[in-house]
Amino acid sequence: GFFAECLGFPIELRRATLAAGGIALIGLGAWLVRSRPAYGLSLEGAGAGILYLTTFAAFRLYGVLPEATALALLVVVSAASVWLAVRNDSQPFAALAFSGGFLAPMLVAKGGDPIYLFAYFAVLNGAIFALAWKRAWRGLNAVGFVFTFVLAAFWGRGFYRPEHYAVVQPFLVLFFGFYVTIAILYARRGPLAAKDPIDALLVFG
């Protein structure tokens, strides 16, 4: 932050310090989760959100990470979030971690080129899709759909240009495939509740 800039700390060190803080929160939450489940899970979710934000900012805002490295780190964070959510059998943790992940680019992105933003959303949605095979967490699926739909619409309203069409369309097809498949998974497991607003939302998606 401000003091780090005044002391001349390089941006790489500041980003690494924030990432270490996120990892420390996850570790502390994992240690506390047995004695204080709600508090421990909140710390784990906050730590995962910090890692999403720090990685995306280091790449997009500060340019200290190459594209391939940033994407690989985001995949690792997403995979760790999936593992922690399954390990703790906690849908609230998963929702908190992924909410932080979806909000991260809105805090640091400059707008314009959609390839990085939509690739990032694809990583997050891929993690949610992976969780859908393990857990019947309809609320988490709805969180992923709503964030993807709203934030993509927000980007489209402010930054879309005709030359972006060829880049955006494959991602829209991918997201469509994710959420239609999720709805099919629920249909295979049992009859859908006709009045369930979350099921209706996924079918709409």
C-alpha positions as MATLAB code, in Angstrom:
seq = 'GFFAECLGFPIELRRATLAAGGIALIGLGAWLVRSRPAYGLSLEGAGAGILYLTTFAAFRLYGVLPEATALALLVVVSAASVWLAVRNDSQPFAALAFSGGFLAPMLVAKGGDPIYLFAYFAVLNGAIFALAWKRAWRGLNAVGFVFTFVLAAFWGRGFYRPEHYAVVQPFLVLFFGFYVTIAILYARRGPLAAKDPIDALLVFG';
ca = [
       0.000    0.000    0.000;
       1.003    3.616    0.606;
       3.701    2.829    3.179;
       5.178    0.120    0.959;
       5.466    2.633   -1.882;
       7.092    5.201    0.408;
       9.651    2.639    1.573;
      10.440    1.675   -2.011;
       9.302   -1.947   -1.844;
       9.134   -3.426   -5.368;
       5.681   -4.287   -6.643;
       6.623   -7.966   -6.902;
       7.381   -8.053   -3.172;
       4.127   -6.308   -2.315;
       2.099   -8.754   -4.418;
       3.967  -11.699   -2.915;
       3.275  -10.365    0.588;
      -0.446  -10.141   -0.141;
      -0.441  -13.663   -1.566;
       1.375  -14.915    1.537;
      -1.296  -13.223    3.652;
      -4.011  -15.033    1.722;
      -2.251  -18.373    2.194;
      -1.823  -17.616    5.907;
      -5.565  -16.926    6.230;
      -6.347  -20.247    4.571;
      -3.934  -22.039    6.904;
      -5.357  -20.319    9.996;
      -8.891  -21.115    8.858;
      -7.991  -24.776    8.310;
      -6.572  -24.879   11.848;
      -9.673  -23.270   13.392;
     -12.325  -24.988   11.295;
     -12.757  -27.919   13.700;
     -13.187  -25.823   16.838;
     -14.930  -22.820   15.226;
     -16.324  -24.023   11.893;
     -18.049  -20.832   10.741;
     -15.093  -18.596   11.592;
     -12.558  -20.997   10.115;
     -14.488  -21.349    6.870;
     -14.829  -17.563    6.601;
     -11.065  -17.178    6.917;
     -10.450  -19.842    4.291;
     -12.885  -18.165    1.897;
     -11.347  -14.736    2.484;
      -7.870  -16.146    1.875;
      -8.958  -17.723   -1.412;
     -10.526  -14.428   -2.494;
      -7.283  -12.567   -1.724;
      -5.321  -15.042   -3.851;
      -7.717  -14.555   -6.774;
      -7.478  -10.767   -6.482;
      -3.701  -10.691   -6.009;
      -3.021  -12.952   -8.991;
      -5.350  -11.103  -11.315;
      -3.991   -7.703  -10.208;
      -0.367   -8.804  -10.607;
      -1.121   -9.787  -14.194;
      -3.713   -7.315  -15.413;
      -3.025   -4.156  -13.389;
       0.716   -4.277  -12.697;
       2.030   -6.521  -15.468;
       4.465   -8.409  -13.225;
       3.160  -11.860  -14.189;
       3.162  -13.274  -17.724;
      -0.158  -14.484  -19.107;
       0.632  -18.206  -18.924;
       1.877  -17.958  -15.333;
      -1.128  -15.923  -14.192;
      -3.577  -18.371  -15.767;
      -1.728  -21.334  -14.243;
      -1.866  -19.717  -10.791;
      -5.575  -19.007  -11.178;
      -6.148  -22.645  -12.090;
      -4.225  -23.680   -8.956;
      -6.269  -21.328   -6.752;
      -9.515  -22.594   -8.299;
      -8.458  -26.216   -7.797;
      -7.510  -25.473   -4.176;
     -10.904  -23.806   -3.644;
     -12.654  -26.871   -5.033;
     -10.598  -29.155   -2.775;
     -11.249  -27.064    0.348;
     -14.971  -26.843   -0.375;
     -15.256  -30.612   -0.840;
     -13.002  -31.304    2.153;
     -15.119  -29.100    4.406;
     -18.387  -30.105    2.686;
     -19.269  -26.428    2.831;
     -21.320  -24.670    0.186;
     -21.028  -21.274    2.006;
     -17.220  -21.494    1.805;
     -17.361  -22.262   -1.895;
     -19.793  -19.392   -2.508;
     -17.601  -16.947   -0.559;
     -14.402  -18.001   -2.329;
     -15.912  -17.869   -5.809;
     -17.681  -14.563   -5.124;
     -14.303  -13.058   -4.304;
     -12.906  -14.594   -7.451;
     -15.607  -13.132   -9.678;
     -15.366   -9.678   -8.097;
     -11.566   -9.503   -8.376;
     -11.403   -8.338  -12.025;
     -14.089   -5.728  -11.396;
     -11.771   -4.165   -8.817;
      -8.643   -4.124  -10.954;
      -9.569   -4.572  -14.628;
      -9.092   -1.733  -17.084;
     -11.769   -2.889  -19.511;
     -11.421   -3.386  -23.226;
      -9.822   -6.633  -24.433;
     -12.164   -9.480  -23.407;
      -9.840  -12.460  -23.870;
      -8.247  -12.283  -20.413;
     -11.463  -11.480  -18.559;
     -13.472  -14.247  -20.198;
     -10.660  -16.770  -19.902;
     -10.579  -15.942  -16.192;
     -14.348  -16.468  -15.937;
     -13.919  -19.757  -17.803;
     -11.458  -20.958  -15.144;
     -13.879  -20.057  -12.339;
     -16.856  -21.629  -14.079;
     -14.804  -24.720  -14.825;
     -14.139  -25.088  -11.098;
     -17.844  -24.688  -10.311;
     -18.631  -27.237  -13.015;
     -16.161  -29.664  -11.419;
     -17.877  -29.196   -8.058;
     -21.258  -29.915   -9.649;
     -20.060  -33.469  -10.332;
     -19.294  -33.992   -6.637;
     -21.899  -31.999   -4.755;
     -25.530  -31.040   -5.382;
     -24.913  -27.399   -4.506;
     -27.555  -25.606   -6.483;
     -26.940  -22.317   -4.680;
     -23.278  -22.265   -5.726;
     -24.224  -22.982   -9.335;
     -26.652  -20.070   -9.229;
     -23.912  -17.821   -7.793;
     -21.630  -18.732  -10.694;
     -24.336  -18.163  -13.271;
     -25.468  -14.813  -11.852;
     -21.939  -13.426  -11.528;
     -21.021  -14.584  -15.042;
     -24.196  -13.211  -16.603;
     -24.204   -9.866  -14.765;
     -20.490   -9.108  -15.051;
     -20.330  -10.167  -18.703;
     -23.347   -7.958  -19.429;
     -21.662   -5.100  -17.559;
     -18.534   -5.540  -19.692;
     -20.600   -5.811  -22.866;
     -22.471   -2.592  -22.153;
     -19.319   -0.596  -21.532;
     -16.628   -2.161  -23.714;
     -18.044   -4.428  -26.422;
     -17.038   -3.651  -30.021;
     -17.910   -5.551  -33.229;
     -14.317   -6.774  -33.534;
     -14.743   -8.637  -30.219;
     -17.440  -10.919  -31.657;
     -15.124  -13.792  -32.633;
     -13.501  -13.750  -29.187;
     -16.663  -13.507  -27.104;
     -18.873  -16.055  -28.872;
     -16.801  -19.194  -28.063;
     -16.848  -18.240  -24.393;
     -20.621  -17.774  -24.489;
     -20.959  -21.237  -25.998;
     -18.670  -22.626  -23.281;
     -20.680  -21.025  -20.475;
     -23.902  -22.231  -22.085;
     -22.475  -25.754  -22.155;
     -21.419  -25.559  -18.506;
     -24.800  -24.579  -17.131;
     -26.950  -26.714  -19.408;
     -24.823  -29.714  -18.412;
     -25.229  -28.823  -14.734;
     -29.007  -28.809  -15.189;
     -28.793  -32.206  -16.934;
     -26.752  -33.585  -14.024;
     -29.566  -32.690  -11.652;
     -32.114  -34.224  -14.013;
     -30.148  -37.498  -14.001;
     -29.996  -37.547  -10.200;
     -33.696  -37.068   -9.731;
     -36.743  -35.094  -10.886;
     -36.302  -31.340  -10.838;
     -38.612  -29.353   -8.604;
     -40.789  -27.455  -11.029;
     -41.102  -24.476   -8.684;
     -37.486  -24.386   -7.569;
     -36.215  -20.908   -8.559;
     -32.583  -22.069   -8.744;
     -33.370  -24.955  -11.081;
     -35.392  -22.566  -13.214;
     -32.453  -20.148  -13.278;
     -30.035  -22.822  -14.512;
     -32.450  -24.012  -17.197;
     -32.854  -20.391  -18.293;
     -29.049  -20.090  -18.417;
];
